Amino acid sequence: MNKKLASPRRLVATVVLACAAGGLLVNGAFAASAKTAKSAAITVWVDAPRVPAVKAFEKAYPNIPVKLNVNNDLPGASQLEQKFALFNQAGGGWPDAIFFPDNDDVSWASSAKIHYTANLAPLLPAKIKAGYAKAAISPCVQGAAWVCVRNDVAPDVLWYNATLFKQWGYTPPTTWPQYESLSLQIAKDHPGYFTGMLGDAYAPDRYLWASGCPTNDQLSATVIHINLSDPKCTRAETMLDALLAAKVVSPVGIFDTAAASTVGPKLVMTPGATWYGDYLFRDTYKIPKGQMTATTPLKWPGEPVYTGDEGGGLWGGSSHIHGQELKNTITFLDFVVADPRWQVALTTGLPAWTPDQSKWLTNADKDGYFANFPQLKQAFHTAVGAVRPGHVWLQYNTGAIWTQVVTPAITAGQTLASVWTSFTSTLVGTAQSVGYTIK
């Protein structure tokens, strides 16, 4: 994450603007003047899975009109920053609240160049700030400022089809070498089945982040460590090339049409985020009830259990609003990160706000979809505390570069090794182009 803060002058100016517009900060909360209309509409941008959050909010707060925009940018896309740059030029058009398609988006959105995100620290209710574990909210904290709030946490676990494992006599692996060995066995004994996908922007999180590969390790606000020749990178690359050659790991991405129609329904196992269960296996890949479950994240021998993280979405609020519009936006953000009417009843991701987590886990299997649910719950709890530190959200997106450089190559039948140098040089060049020094 970029650690740049808004200048004190800008923060003072924001407060002055708010007061001039009819509101003032009182005990850390925004109080609108009586002259401000209570029905001030808010504009909210979300992805499709977050539409139910907006609908639940509208039901809970019918007096707050919401203008909804469904943003179709996928993780790793770059168009969103360009849109906000155009809004800055035009002096309008920003959403009041947004669910960022990618966690890296918060870096450019909070930068001095774009300056979209408001500092939510003095605006949020105390209970919201107190309910976050430090690791869960750290992507949003820049010094004393909170530039976003987190919707869910998304550490990777090992998902597997318990029905097929029992039928074929397999035991779930606990290490990456065991995962590789079992994948090769599945390729031999059951061709046409899969143990992973590599074509999406989250693939580096699943495999490289979990391995400790330095693709975006931040040493300071301006210095980044990138070294894909590190053994923690090459061990993952070598493993994945072996699985690609065996055709047991697919070059398609988890969101691709081919994933839903051909690869997903034939997944025997895969590392993947906690939200895969509802969003991918049940709702997208249509894997039958009682088959999928999860176990603890894979580890590299001799190392603690570490895992990658895929998303765990971030909400941002606009620095360009004030008065009742700002107050209504804060009410919306409060609702979507903590209210059980969304976070327990409807969301597909394990809530980042700690008080909702146990309730969500209890609710997650109300229809008995998962196999061995007690094991899955324990795996989720373990994974939340096992996300490998070091990688942060920056003004360049490792996943986007992966889909630009690596995905076309492996789709065309090339090896990872053949594009590893190109992947490295593109990472370095992109990071330098946005102002980072590479070490």
C-alpha angles and dihedrals in degrees: 000000000000107000096203113132129206109260118260087244091058093047092051090047090053092054092046090050091050093051092047090052093058105274138088139193112257121181090336095308131099115248117192122211120252089249092066115095113248091215096063104153121233127210114222129189118199140157119249097268090056095053090093088057090059092045091050090050092050089052092048094044108030090164092066112075114216127203104204126204120182108215112208098191109128125217108285096029119132102199096091095067089050090053092053092048087055091049088055091052092048094043093232148045100086117140116242090227132011139187102219114230089218131023090230087066091076090066096061092034091058095040123112088246097059100018094186104138121083121221099254096185096094093038106050122088112260092242091061094054092044092051097063124090110229094244092050096053098035094098088063100045119092107175106301093341126095106208094178144000125234124244102191143347118243113190117163122253128176109266118197141170103251092192093057093041090055093043093050097038097243129152118215111255121240099193135048094245089053089049090053093047094048091045090055089048090052090049089055099041101033111025114191094042123105141216100191150350128235109182102088134082092253094061094092088053093052096048113013099038090046089053094050094247110166104233096135111005109156116218096175140343090288106020123083130186114221121168119149090175089069111117088239087063099041094050090059093043092050092049093049093048089055090051093046090052089052090050090230093115113056126221091220122101126247092248096046121115088239090057092057095043105038117000104039097054089052098049110130093180140338140171106249147146125282090252093062090085099068103018101043112017099038105027105027110024093033094219107179123259119272098027111087126069138150139232133192120300119278118256136204112243114268093016133096119260106281128170141185126242128229113201117306090187129247128217120208133193128212124258089204099073136078143166120032091344090062092044091052091048091054089049088053094049091047089054099047096048100042117011111107091215085076107014096048106022102041118009119104094208131076103259117250090211101089101217090062098049101084092044091050093050091050090049096043095079100036091127094045093244098146129070117230094006096181089059091048092052091052091048091054093050091049093047094052089064096039104065106132111245124226103060114098140174112271142171091273126057119227091195093053090052090048091055091046097048111017105033096057090047097051091041087058090052099260123137126249088240090061093058100032093100091048091048089052096048092047091050091050094044093048093048091049092047091061093048107269124137113224123223 
